[in-house]
Structures are given as structure tokens and as C-alpha cells.
Amino acid sequence: MTAKPHIMDIYCKNDAVVIDMKGIRAGWEQWFLLISDEHFDSAHCDRKLLRHHHEQAKERNAKILKFGDIFDMMGGKYDPRSHKGMVRPEYQSSRYFDLVVEDAAKFYSQYKDNIIFISDGNHETSVRKRHEFCLWTGLLMALEARSSGVSTPASSGSSSRSTAVTVVAQAR
């Protein structure tokens, strides 16, 4: 029987996300889902495939790291790329941001215990710049409203640069 390791620290160092895991023993394994560019609210988002990947991660007790553009948000009023035809029909409303965040909270609440890291992409950064609205704050508040026991994912701030992931796992 292998002991379960504990994730002791998740932090950024020199533009890298470091996951420092302790208690590693021979035969131990840990799955990770590294994902970006989900574009959740886009008409082109393959929700079936997105759910499949998250369900696989949940079944394997994988840790999920999200590296930006989880949201598309190109239907916003002040986005120069705005085109309502690119937005899923259920979000074509004057409550666009609210509807997307509420729906995303419903979708991701099933995986909240697996999500350990979220970073901005250019789409999230654009919303913050043009609308003075932080999608992650909105999503986390909606998740908390859905479940009082929500685990708050780590957030990297507003950087949209590429981020390397380092997993430190050593048998002790």
C-alpha cells in the first residue's frame, strides 16, 4: 500500500509554478490535467470533450491546473473583437458576464476539489482592462455561493505570459 503524498506548497518562482510534494514513496503516482484555451462561453467550445477531460481528472483524483483563456468573453460590449454569433445562444443577453460566470460555477463546482491553479489568459486580462471586472473573483464568489465548503484555487495574478510548471516529487 502506498502512502498518499501531501501537496505542501504551490507557488510561483521565476515565472514557473512550483508544486512541492512531500511524502512520496515507491509506486506512488499523481495525475495532472494541464489545460488552457477552454473558451467556455464560445459557440465553438466542445463542452462534451471539456466535461470528458474534467471527469477523467476527477476519476483519477488528478490535480487540475488551468493556464488561461478558460473564458472567451468576446461578446462583451467594449471588446473590439465582439461578435454575438461567436457566443453561445444561452449567453446572448444584457447579463452576458453574469450568465457565463453563473454557468461556469455550475460546471466547475463538480471539479473544485481538483482545481489547484488558475491563471489569466489574454481573454481574462482583456475583460479586466475593458470592463474592470475580474472573472476569477466572480467565479470564486459564485462557487462559494453554490457550496460553503469550496476550496479556493490558487491564482497567479494578472500575468498573461506563458508559465512553466515544475513538479517536485522525490522519494524520501
TAVENTA-V36753 format. One record per residue. N is the residue number from 1. PHI is phi in degrees with one decimal (* if undefined). PSI is psi in degrees with one decimal (NA if undefined). OMEGA is omega in whole degrees, 0 to 359 (none if undefined). Layout:
BEGIN
N;PHI;PSI;OMEGA, N;PHI;PSI;OMEGA
END
This chain:
BEGIN
1;*;132.5;181, 2;-98.4;141.1;179, 3;-74.7;143.5;176, 4;-78.9;128.8;177, 5;-76.1;163.5;177, 6;-113.4;134.1;173, 7;-80.2;110.4;184, 8;-84.2;-43.0;184, 9;-142.8;139.7;169, 10;-127.6;119.3;183, 11;-152.7;163.6;177, 12;-99.3;136.6;178, 13;-146.7;123.3;180, 14;50.8;49.4;179, 15;62.1;24.2;176, 16;-124.5;146.4;173, 17;-90.7;123.7;180, 18;-109.7;127.2;175, 19;-113.2;107.4;183, 20;-97.5;110.3;184, 21;-107.3;135.0;180, 22;-114.3;162.5;175, 23;79.1;26.7;181, 24;-78.7;135.7;178, 25;-127.5;162.6;176, 26;-55.1;137.1;179, 27;88.2;-5.6;181, 28;-75.2;146.4;172, 29;-142.8;153.7;176, 30;-140.4;126.9;177, 31;-89.9;149.8;176, 32;-134.1;142.1;168, 33;-110.6;112.9;176, 34;-103.1;117.9;188, 35;-140.1;144.6;175, 36;-147.9;171.6;175, 37;55.5;44.9;177, 38;-72.6;-35.3;180, 39;48.6;54.6;188, 40;-47.7;-41.9;186, 41;-92.2;0.1;181, 42;-74.5;145.2;175, 43;-62.7;-19.2;182, 44;-94.9;-0.4;179, 45;-69.4;126.5;178, 46;-85.8;86.2;184, 47;-61.7;-34.1;180, 48;-62.7;-45.9;179, 49;-68.1;-40.2;178, 50;-59.8;-46.8;178, 51;-62.4;-42.0;179, 52;-57.4;-47.3;180, 53;-62.9;-42.3;180, 54;-69.2;-37.5;177, 55;-65.1;-41.3;176, 56;-59.5;-44.6;179, 57;-61.4;-43.6;180, 58;-63.7;-45.1;179, 59;-59.9;-34.9;182, 60;-93.3;5.0;184, 61;54.0;38.2;181, 62;-75.0;150.0;172, 63;-87.3;134.8;183, 64;-107.8;126.7;176, 65;-118.3;125.5;184, 66;-111.2;121.0;187, 67;-109.7;54.3;169, 68;89.4;157.9;181, 69;56.1;40.2;172, 70;-67.9;-36.4;175, 71;-101.2;155.0;174, 72;-98.9;-57.5;173, 73;56.1;31.5;180, 74;-86.6;4.8;177, 75;-94.4;5.0;181, 76;-66.4;148.4;185, 77;-55.4;-40.6;186, 78;-101.1;10.5;179, 79;-85.6;120.5;182, 80;-63.2;-18.4;179, 81;-90.2;0.7;188, 82;-54.2;130.6;176, 83;-154.5;109.4;185, 84;-59.8;-24.3;179, 85;-68.1;-17.3;179, 86;-88.9;-5.5;182, 87;-99.5;139.9;177, 88;-56.5;141.8;184, 89;-55.2;-36.5;182, 90;-66.5;-13.4;181, 91;-104.0;-0.6;182, 92;-78.8;85.5;187, 93;-155.3;163.4;174, 94;-70.4;-10.8;177, 95;-102.7;30.8;185, 96;-46.5;-57.3;182, 97;-60.5;-45.8;180, 98;-59.7;-47.1;181, 99;-62.4;-42.4;180, 100;-64.5;-47.2;181, 101;-63.3;-43.1;179, 102;-62.6;-43.6;180, 103;-68.3;-40.0;178, 104;-63.1;-39.8;178, 105;-62.5;-41.0;178, 106;-62.2;-45.8;181, 107;-65.4;-51.8;187, 108;-79.9;-13.3;180, 109;-60.5;-28.7;178, 110;-68.6;-17.6;186, 111;-120.5;9.5;186, 112;-59.5;-31.6;181, 113;-75.6;-16.0;180, 114;-95.0;-24.8;184, 115;-76.3;120.3;181, 116;-117.2;-10.5;182, 117;-153.6;135.4;175, 118;-136.2;134.1;174, 119;-129.0;157.9;178, 120;-72.1;151.2;166, 121;-116.8;-174.7;182, 122;-66.0;-26.7;179, 123;-70.9;-44.8;177, 124;-65.3;-39.4;179, 125;-64.9;-38.4;179, 126;-63.6;-41.2;178, 127;-63.7;-43.6;180, 128;-61.9;-41.2;182, 129;-69.6;-47.0;187, 130;-86.0;-28.2;187, 131;-119.7;-3.3;181, 132;52.4;45.3;181, 133;-134.4;127.2;178, 134;-95.1;113.2;181, 135;-62.3;-35.6;181, 136;-67.0;-41.0;177, 137;-61.8;-45.4;178, 138;-60.1;-44.2;180, 139;-65.5;-45.4;181, 140;-64.4;-38.0;177, 141;-65.6;-40.4;178, 142;-67.2;-38.3;176, 143;-64.0;-43.1;178, 144;-61.3;-40.1;179, 145;-64.3;-31.8;180, 146;-79.4;-27.5;184, 147;-152.9;118.7;182, 148;-68.4;-18.2;181, 149;-97.8;23.8;184, 150;-64.1;139.4;172, 151;-88.9;126.9;181, 152;-81.0;119.8;178, 153;-66.1;153.2;175, 154;-71.1;144.6;178, 155;-123.2;143.5;184, 156;-92.7;-4.0;184, 157;98.8;-149.1;188, 158;-108.0;12.7;181, 159;-69.6;137.0;176, 160;-111.3;13.1;178, 161;-73.4;159.7;175, 162;-64.4;145.2;183, 163;-125.9;133.5;176, 164;-90.2;152.1;178, 165;-114.4;129.9;176, 166;-119.0;122.2;176, 167;-106.8;119.4;180, 168;-99.5;109.5;180, 169;-139.8;114.8;182, 170;-130.3;138.8;173, 171;-68.8;133.2;182, 172;-114.1;NA;none
END
